[in-house]
Amino acid sequence: MTLDSFLVDVVACPCASHSPVRVLETCVECVQCSTTFPIRDGIPVMLIDDATAGPYGIGAMVGGRT
């Protein structure tokens, strides 16, 4: 999936750290908590209710960082 580069630059995870996201095939993923958000009609849906939690839950820090 290709997203506009401006959109990728301004989209952030709604977790407490407001981390940037990386674009995967059908979703965007928070670089900090690994929570994924679907892309619908070329627009990332950054709503917690539509998210798939990362390995430690939505908004959890990974790699020992808190």
MDTraj code that builds the backbone (N, CA, C; nanometers):
import mdtraj as md
import numpy as np

residues = "MET THR LEU ASP SER PHE LEU VAL ASP VAL VAL ALA CYS PRO CYS ALA SER HIS SER PRO VAL ARG VAL LEU GLU THR CYS VAL GLU CYS VAL GLN CYS SER THR THR PHE PRO ILE ARG ASP GLY ILE PRO VAL MET LEU ILE ASP ASP ALA THR ALA GLY PRO TYR GLY ILE GLY ALA MET VAL GLY GLY ARG THR".split()
xyz = np.array([
    [0.0849, -0.1169, 0.0000],
    [0.0000, 0.0000, 0.0000],
    [0.0895, 0.1232, 0.0000],
    [0.0598, 0.2175, -0.0831],
    [0.1347, 0.3418, -0.0897],
    [0.0511, 0.4542, -0.0306],
    [0.1094, 0.5271, 0.0616],
    [0.0437, 0.6434, 0.1193],
    [0.1221, 0.7677, 0.0810],
    [0.0538, 0.8799, 0.0719],
    [0.1186, 1.0066, 0.0440],
    [0.2270, 1.0308, 0.1494],
    [0.3456, 1.0720, 0.1081],
    [0.4567, 1.0900, 0.2018],
    [0.4251, 1.1948, 0.3079],
    [0.3499, 1.2994, 0.2727],
    [0.3106, 1.3992, 0.3721],
    [0.2259, 1.3344, 0.4799],
    [0.1340, 1.2485, 0.4409],
    [0.0462, 1.1812, 0.5357],
    [0.1270, 1.0934, 0.6305],
    [0.2221, 1.0206, 0.5777],
    [0.3060, 0.9341, 0.6604],
    [0.3853, 1.0181, 0.7608],
    [0.4298, 1.1357, 0.7207],
    [0.5080, 1.2221, 0.8094],
    [0.4265, 1.2790, 0.9249],
    [0.2971, 1.2998, 0.9063],
    [0.2171, 1.3637, 1.0107],
    [0.1360, 1.2659, 1.0946],
    [0.1191, 1.1429, 1.0494],
    [0.0413, 1.0443, 1.1244],
    [0.1261, 0.9929, 1.2408],
    [0.0639, 0.9848, 1.3587],
    [0.1318, 0.9319, 1.4763],
    [0.0353, 0.8407, 1.5515],
    [0.0908, 0.7462, 1.6221],
    [0.0105, 0.6552, 1.7040],
    [-0.0569, 0.7340, 1.8156],
    [-0.1806, 0.7010, 1.8488],
    [-0.2469, 0.7698, 1.9588],
    [-0.2012, 0.7229, 2.0973],
    [-0.0989, 0.6379, 2.1040],
    [-0.0476, 0.5965, 2.2341],
    [0.0175, 0.7155, 2.3044],
    [0.0496, 0.7003, 2.4279],
    [0.1020, 0.8102, 2.5091],
    [0.2296, 0.8725, 2.4517],
    [0.3104, 0.7950, 2.3802],
    [0.4353, 0.8488, 2.3257],
    [0.4166, 0.9168, 2.1897],
    [0.2988, 0.9012, 2.1293],
    [0.2686, 0.9597, 1.9970],
    [0.3802, 0.9302, 1.8974],
    [0.4191, 0.8048, 1.8920],
    [0.5294, 0.7624, 1.8064],
    [0.4901, 0.7625, 1.6594],
    [0.5891, 0.7767, 1.5714],
    [0.5604, 0.7674, 1.4282],
    [0.5205, 0.6255, 1.3899],
    [0.4702, 0.6117, 1.2687],
    [0.4277, 0.4812, 1.2184],
    [0.5065, 0.4448, 1.0940],
    [0.5109, 0.3161, 1.0662],
    [0.5693, 0.2674, 0.9404],
    [0.4559, 0.2040, 0.8604],
    [0.4655, 0.2125, 0.7297],
    [0.3615, 0.1599, 0.6414],
    [0.3918, 0.0151, 0.6096],
    [0.2954, -0.0723, 0.6364],
    [0.3037, -0.2127, 0.5981],
    [0.2092, -0.2343, 0.4805],
    [0.1863, -0.3569, 0.4414],
    [0.1062, -0.3844, 0.3217],
    [-0.0388, -0.3370, 0.3330],
    [-0.1051, -0.3683, 0.4430],
    [-0.2472, -0.3338, 0.4560],
    [-0.2765, -0.2486, 0.5786],
    [-0.1709, -0.2025, 0.6464],
    [-0.1910, -0.1268, 0.7695],
    [-0.0701, -0.0387, 0.7966],
    [-0.0811, 0.0426, 0.8999],
    [0.0349, 0.1149, 0.9510],
    [0.0617, 0.0618, 1.0907],
    [0.1893, 0.0620, 1.1307],
    [0.2294, 0.0057, 1.2589],
    [0.3091, 0.1088, 1.3369],
    [0.2754, 0.1254, 1.4642],
    [0.3499, 0.2149, 1.5520],
    [0.4904, 0.1591, 1.5715],
    [0.5918, 0.2442, 1.5555],
    [0.7293, 0.1971, 1.5711],
    [0.7644, 0.1714, 1.7171],
    [0.6844, 0.2219, 1.8102],
    [0.7126, 0.2049, 1.9520],
    [0.6366, 0.0872, 2.0131],
    [0.5042, 0.0829, 1.9957],
    [0.4236, -0.0186, 2.0650],
    [0.3791, -0.1333, 1.9743],
    [0.4087, -0.1251, 1.8443],
    [0.3753, -0.2282, 1.7453],
    [0.2249, -0.2486, 1.7261],
    [0.1436, -0.1557, 1.7738],
    [0.0007, -0.1599, 1.7467],
    [-0.0201, -0.1285, 1.5990],
    [-0.1119, -0.1993, 1.5341],
    [-0.1380, -0.1738, 1.3928],
    [-0.2761, -0.1118, 1.3751],
    [-0.2854, -0.0296, 1.2708],
    [-0.4090, 0.0396, 1.2370],
    [-0.4384, 0.0134, 1.0897],
    [-0.5616, -0.0192, 1.0554],
    [-0.5941, -0.0534, 0.9166],
    [-0.5849, 0.0690, 0.8244],
    [-0.5640, 0.0409, 0.6971],
    [-0.5697, 0.1434, 0.5933],
    [-0.6951, 0.1150, 0.5127],
    [-0.7841, 0.2121, 0.5059],
    [-0.9086, 0.1967, 0.4300],
    [-0.9164, 0.3057, 0.3254],
    [-0.9325, 0.2663, 0.2011],
    [-0.9402, 0.3606, 0.0888],
    [-0.8213, 0.4555, 0.0877],
    [-0.7039, 0.4037, 0.1211],
    [-0.5819, 0.4830, 0.1172],
    [-0.5613, 0.5750, 0.2357],
    [-0.6446, 0.5625, 0.3397],
    [-0.6344, 0.6485, 0.4573],
    [-0.6157, 0.5615, 0.5812],
    [-0.5099, 0.5862, 0.6613],
    [-0.4935, 0.5092, 0.7839],
    [-0.6004, 0.5479, 0.8858],
    [-0.6620, 0.4476, 0.9455],
    [-0.7668, 0.4688, 1.0456],
    [-0.7000, 0.4586, 1.1829],
    [-0.6704, 0.5740, 1.2427],
    [-0.5913, 0.5792, 1.3650],
    [-0.6803, 0.5848, 1.4902],
    [-0.7770, 0.4966, 1.4960],
    [-0.8688, 0.4899, 1.6093],
    [-0.8377, 0.3662, 1.6929],
    [-0.8316, 0.3844, 1.8235],
    [-0.8017, 0.2726, 1.9132],
    [-0.9023, 0.1591, 1.8945],
    [-1.0285, 0.1915, 1.8719],
    [-1.1314, 0.0881, 1.8549],
    [-1.1073, 0.0011, 1.7319],
    [-1.0374, 0.0532, 1.6311],
    [-1.0088, -0.0222, 1.5092],
    [-0.8689, -0.0820, 1.5086],
    [-0.7924, -0.0582, 1.6134],
    [-0.6527, -0.1026, 1.6196],
    [-0.6418, -0.2489, 1.6587],
    [-0.5296, -0.3079, 1.6195],
    [-0.4917, -0.4411, 1.6661],
    [-0.3724, -0.4210, 1.7574],
    [-0.3875, -0.4584, 1.8821],
    [-0.2846, -0.4335, 1.9827],
    [-0.1525, -0.4991, 1.9463],
    [-0.0449, -0.4337, 1.9866],
    [0.0883, -0.4915, 1.9724],
    [0.1047, -0.6054, 2.0724],
    [0.2223, -0.6649, 2.0805],
    [0.2431, -0.7820, 2.1654],
    [0.2176, -0.7577, 2.3140],
    [0.2283, -0.6339, 2.3588],
    [0.2074, -0.6035, 2.5005],
    [0.0835, -0.5180, 2.5234],
    [0.0030, -0.5008, 2.4205],
    [-0.1174, -0.4207, 2.4317],
    [-0.1037, -0.2887, 2.3578],
    [-0.2130, -0.2189, 2.3437],
    [-0.2134, -0.0909, 2.2742],
    [-0.1385, 0.0115, 2.3568],
    [-0.0424, 0.0760, 2.2945],
    [0.0322, 0.1816, 2.3603],
    [0.1438, 0.1356, 2.4514],
    [0.1667, 0.0047, 2.4608],
    [0.2727, -0.0451, 2.5490],
    [0.4094, -0.0175, 2.4869],
    [0.5022, 0.0195, 2.5685],
    [0.6384, 0.0408, 2.5211],
    [0.7069, -0.0948, 2.5039],
    [0.7933, -0.1040, 2.4047],
    [0.8648, -0.2288, 2.3805],
    [1.0146, -0.2034, 2.3902],
    [1.0894, -0.3072, 2.4035],
    [1.2340, -0.2953, 2.4072],
    [1.2859, -0.2392, 2.5386],
    [1.2083, -0.2537, 2.6463],
    [1.2549, -0.2103, 2.7759],
    [1.2343, -0.0623, 2.8043],
    [1.1781, 0.0113, 2.7097],
    [1.1549, 0.1534, 2.7309],
    [1.0161, 0.1720, 2.7900],
    [1.0035, 0.2634, 2.8817],
    [0.8729, 0.2944, 2.9403],
    [0.8442, 0.4411, 2.9330],
])
top = md.Topology()
chain = top.add_chain()
for i, resn in enumerate(residues, 1):
    res = top.add_residue(resn, chain, resSeq=i)
    for name in ("N", "CA", "C"):
        top.add_atom(name, md.element.get_by_symbol(name[0]), res)
traj = md.Trajectory(xyz[None], top)
